[in-house]
Amino acid sequence: MPYFFRKSKAEVQTTDGVGNFFVEILKVAIISLAIIIPIRYFLIQPFVVRGSSMEPSFSSGDYLIIDEISYRFSEPQRGDVIVFEYPRNPSQYYIKRIIGLPGERVQVDNGEVVIYNTDYPGGVGIEESYLIGADQTPGNVDTTLGSEEYFVLGDNRTASSDSRVWGELESDRIIGRAWVRGWPVKAVGTVQAPIYKLIGN
């Protein structure tokens, strides 16, 4: 056989080495996707805040990581910031704070929010330290929540479309709770639910 058709042993090894390299890259890519896809679609989800309805707690452009798994094992709590399907257009996602829990009666009147439940049958207010200054809650609402319904409000009470406008939020529309803020850098950290001080009876 003419010498110019021959491949040296070194050449064959080099070719096989390149092939093995790409096989390993492919393996890494497949394994990475097998890990990332379930996390992305079943455990956590990115969310970018749009609008001013949650100021001053969250501003437009804030980047959040939404925990989608916790509510499979526990119930949403008062004060949780949640992302959910907008009831009037499920293709849109909204972000609000849970104020009223299933079975409670929620009353908005004279700028105040009053909660009625088995512990406080005479009604009790909650002190919301995250509101801007002495910001009140406009509107006139009196509703009793069903066993799978929540009453949600934006922190910017004068610029929020929430349960005062479109009613109760059904639990099956909840995507998850705000878990981590990744942007802006100065505000990076986990999102903590407030500890409410009760006012009244």
For each residue, the residues with C-beta under 8 A, 3 or more apart:
1: 5 6
2: 5 6
3: 6
4:
5: 1 2
6: 1 2 3
7: 11 12
8: 11 12
9: 12 13
10: 13 14
11: 7 8 14 15
12: 7 8 9 15 16
13: 9 10 16 17
14: 10 11 17 18
15: 11 12 18 19
16: 12 13 19 20
17: 13 14 20 21
18: 14 15 21 22
19: 15 16 22 23
20: 16 17 23 24
21: 17 18 24 25
22: 18 19 25 26
23: 19 20 26 27
24: 20 21 27 28
25: 21 22 28 29
26: 22 23 29 30
27: 23 24 30 31
28: 24 25 31 32
29: 25 26 32 33
30: 26 27 33 34
31: 27 28 34 35
32: 28 29 35 36
33: 29 30 36 37
34: 30 31 37 38
35: 31 32 38 39
36: 32 33 39 40
37: 33 34 40 41
38: 34 35 41 42 43
39: 35 36 42 43 44
40: 36 37 43 44 45
41: 37 38 45
42: 38 39 68 69
43: 38 39 40 67 68 69
44: 39 40 65 66 67 68 69 176 179
45: 40 41 65 66 68 83 175 176
46: 63 64 65 66
47: 63 64 65 66 83 93 95 178
48: 61 62 63 64
49: 54 58 59 60 61 62 63 64 95
50: 60
51: 54 60
52: 55 59 60 156 159
53: 95 96 154 155 156 159 160 161 162
54: 49 51 57 58 59 81 95 96 97 154 155 156 160
55: 52 58 59 132 155 156 159
56: 59 130 132 155 156
57: 54 81 97 130 155
58: 49 54 55 62 64 81 95 155 178 181
59: 49 52 54 55 56 62
60: 49 50 51 52
61: 48 49 183 184
62: 48 49 58 59 181 183 184 187
63: 46 47 48 49 181 182 183
64: 46 47 48 49 58 83 95 178 179 180 181 182 191
65: 44 45 46 47 178 179 180 181 182
66: 44 45 46 47 83 175 176 177 178 179
67: 43 44 70 176 177 178 179
68: 42 43 44 45 71 175 176
69: 42 43 44 72 73 176
70: 67 73 74 176 177
71: 68 74 75 76 174 176 177
72: 69
73: 69 70
74: 70 71
75: 71
76: 71 80 82 98 101 150 171 174 177
77: 80 98 101 193
78: 98 99 100 101 126 193 196
79: 97 98 193 194 195 196
80: 76 77 97 98 177 178 193
81: 54 57 58 95 96 97 98 177 178 191 193
82: 76 95 96 97 98 152 174 175 176 177 178
83: 45 47 64 66 93 94 95 174 175 176 177 178
84: 93 94 96 152 169 173 174 175
85: 90 91 92 93 94 173 175
86: 89 90 92 93 94 166
87: 90 166 167 169 170 173
88: 166
89: 86 92
90: 85 86 87 173
91: 85
92: 85 86 89
93: 47 83 84 85 86 175
94: 83 84 85 86 161
95: 47 49 53 54 58 64 81 82 83 178
96: 53 54 81 82 84 152 153 154 160 162 163 169
97: 54 57 79 80 81 82 152 153 154 155
98: 76 77 78 79 80 81 82 101 150 151 152
99: 78 106 113 115 126 151 152 153 163
100: 78 104 106 115 143 145 150 151 152 163
101: 76 77 78 98 104 117 145 150
102: 145 146 147 148 149 150 171
103: 117 118 144 145 146 147
104: 100 101 115 116 117 144 145 151
105: 115 116 117 142 143 144 145
106: 99 100 113 114 115 116 141 142 143 144 145 151 163
107: 113 114 115 116 123 141 142
108: 112 113 114 137 139 140 141 142 164
109: 112 114 140 141 142
110:
111: 136 137 138
112: 108 109 125 136 137
113: 99 106 107 108 125 126 128 137 153
114: 106 107 108 109 123 124 125 200
115: 99 100 104 105 106 107 120 123 124 125 126
116: 104 105 106 107 120 121 122 123 124
117: 101 103 104 105 120 121
118: 103 121
119:
120: 115 116 117 123 124 198 200 201
121: 116 117 118
122: 116 200 201
123: 107 114 115 116 120 200 201
124: 114 115 116 120 198 199 200 201
125: 112 113 114 115 198 199 200
126: 78 99 113 115 196 197 198 199
127: 196 197 198 199
128: 113 131 155 194 196
129: 194
130: 56 57 155 194
131: 128 134 135 155 157
132: 55 56 135 155 156
133:
134: 131
135: 131 132 156 157 158
136: 111 112 157
137: 108 111 112 113 153 157 164
138: 111 157 158 164
139: 108 164
140: 108 109
141: 106 107 108 109 163 164
142: 105 106 107 108 109
143: 100 105 106 151 163 167 168
144: 103 104 105 106
145: 100 101 102 103 104 105 106 149 150 151 168
146: 102 103 149 168
147: 102 103
148: 102 170 171 172
149: 102 145 146 168 169 170 171
150: 76 98 100 101 102 145 163 168 169 171 174
151: 98 99 100 104 106 143 145 163 168 169
152: 82 84 96 97 98 99 100 162 163 169
153: 96 97 99 113 137 157 160 162 163 164
154: 53 54 96 97 157 159 160 161 162
155: 53 54 55 56 57 58 97 128 130 131 132 160
156: 52 53 54 55 56 132 135 159 160
157: 131 135 136 137 138 153 154 160
158: 135 138
159: 52 53 55 154 156
160: 53 54 96 153 154 155 156 157
161: 53 94 154 165 166
162: 53 96 152 153 154 165 166
163: 96 99 100 106 141 143 150 151 152 153 166 167 168 169
164: 108 137 138 139 141 153
165: 161 162
166: 86 87 88 161 162 163
167: 87 143 163
168: 143 145 146 149 150 151 163
169: 84 87 96 149 150 151 152 163 173 174
170: 87 148 149 173
171: 76 102 148 149 150 174
172: 148
173: 84 85 87 90 169 170
174: 71 76 82 83 84 150 169 171
175: 45 66 68 82 83 84 85 93
176: 44 45 66 67 68 69 70 71 82 83 179
177: 66 67 70 71 76 80 81 82 83 191
178: 47 58 64 65 66 67 80 81 82 83 95 181 191
179: 44 64 65 66 67 176 190 191
180: 64 65 188 189 190 191
181: 58 62 63 64 65 178 187 188 189 190 191
182: 63 64 65 188
183: 61 62 63 187 188
184: 61 62 187 188
185: 188
186:
187: 62 181 183 184
188: 180 181 182 183 184 185
189: 180 181
190: 179 180 181
191: 64 81 177 178 179 180 181
192:
193: 77 78 79 80 81
194: 79 128 129 130
195: 79
196: 78 79 126 127 128
197: 126 127
198: 120 124 125 126 127
199: 124 125 126 127
200: 114 120 122 123 124 125
201: 120 122 123 124
